Amino acid sequence: MKIMKTYYSNFKNGTATCNLCLKVIKTSGNTTNMASHMKNKHYDVFAKCNQNNEIVHQILVYMPRSPILSQ
């Protein structure tokens, strides 16, 4: 997933570092936690990446935003 390679680095020991806020995210061998972090903490970037990315679109559809973040 391009969003993960662009906005995360230091993939090691089952973690990755968000390049936007430097938070270390547990990967557990997949990209779910990274996508959730991007969607919940950096939604503007996440939505921008969605414009031409069907995988990100599917995540947007199946992972609704928190009502608190929508306000």
ZADO-741408 format. One record per residue (C-alpha): x, z, y; residue number from 1. Coordinates in nm, 4 decimals. Each point is the difference from the previous one (the first is absolute). Layout:
((X; Z; Y); NUM);
...
END
This chain:
((0.0000; 0.0000; 0.0000); 1);
((0.1596; -0.1148; 0.3236); 2);
((-0.1292; 0.2956; 0.2009); 3);
((0.1958; 0.2347; -0.2244); 4);
((0.3293; -0.1870; 0.0365); 5);
((-0.0437; -0.0286; 0.3766); 6);
((-0.1056; 0.3541; 0.0849); 7);
((0.1720; 0.2073; -0.2693); 8);
((0.3624; 0.0505; -0.0978); 9);
((0.2209; 0.2320; -0.2062); 10);
((-0.1805; -0.0653; -0.3269); 11);
((0.1617; 0.2582; -0.2264); 12);
((-0.0875; 0.2883; -0.2288); 13);
((-0.3689; -0.0943; -0.0014); 14);
((-0.0306; 0.0095; 0.3793); 15);
((0.0077; -0.2339; 0.2987); 16);
((0.0444; 0.0704; 0.3709); 17);
((-0.2498; -0.1301; 0.2557); 18);
((0.1967; -0.1845; 0.2679); 19);
((-0.2631; 0.0785; 0.2648); 20);
((-0.0101; 0.3802; -0.0241); 21);
((0.2844; 0.0744; -0.2465); 22);
((-0.2311; 0.1884; -0.2353); 23);
((0.1138; -0.0032; -0.3635); 24);
((-0.2790; -0.1245; -0.2266); 25);
((-0.0154; 0.0590; -0.3760); 26);
((-0.0338; -0.3390; -0.1713); 27);
((-0.0647; 0.1020; -0.3622); 28);
((0.1112; -0.3502; -0.1011); 29);
((-0.2720; -0.1823; 0.1977); 30);
((-0.1025; -0.0787; 0.3579); 31);
((-0.3281; 0.1923; 0.0211); 32);
((0.1365; 0.2992; 0.1929); 33);
((0.1899; -0.2257; 0.2394); 34);
((-0.3109; -0.2089; 0.0681); 35);
((-0.2073; 0.3157; 0.0523); 36);
((0.2572; 0.1404; 0.2424); 37);
((0.0144; -0.3257; 0.1940); 38);
((-0.3794; -0.0233; 0.0124); 39);
((-0.0555; 0.3631; 0.1053); 40);
((0.2945; 0.0534; 0.2363); 41);
((0.0765; -0.3491; 0.1349); 42);
((-0.3352; -0.1772; -0.0233); 43);
((0.0751; -0.2463; 0.2809); 44);
((0.3022; -0.1330; -0.1897); 45);
((-0.1888; 0.0062; -0.3287); 46);
((-0.2914; -0.1983; 0.1466); 47);
((0.2352; -0.2534; 0.1599); 48);
((0.1644; -0.0638; -0.3359); 49);
((-0.3475; -0.0522; -0.1465); 50);
((-0.0613; -0.3187; 0.1964); 51);
((0.1720; -0.2233; -0.2565); 52);
((0.0423; 0.2289; -0.2986); 53);
((-0.2736; 0.0080; -0.2644); 54);
((0.1541; 0.2988; -0.1828); 55);
((-0.0140; 0.2125; 0.3138); 56);
((-0.3580; -0.1193; 0.0550); 57);
((-0.0925; 0.1303; -0.3445); 58);
((0.1541; 0.3371; 0.0845); 59);
((-0.2008; 0.0129; 0.3250); 60);
((-0.3208; -0.0663; -0.1916); 61);
((0.0600; 0.2480; -0.2814); 62);
((0.1673; 0.2808; 0.1988); 63);
((-0.2410; 0.0931; 0.2831); 64);
((0.1494; 0.1647; 0.3064); 65);
((-0.0478; 0.3681; 0.0533); 66);
((-0.2926; 0.0709; 0.2393); 67);
((0.2306; 0.2207; 0.2061); 68);
((0.2419; -0.2887; 0.0586); 69);
((-0.2806; -0.2414; 0.0908); 70);
((-0.1017; 0.1929; 0.3101); 71);
END
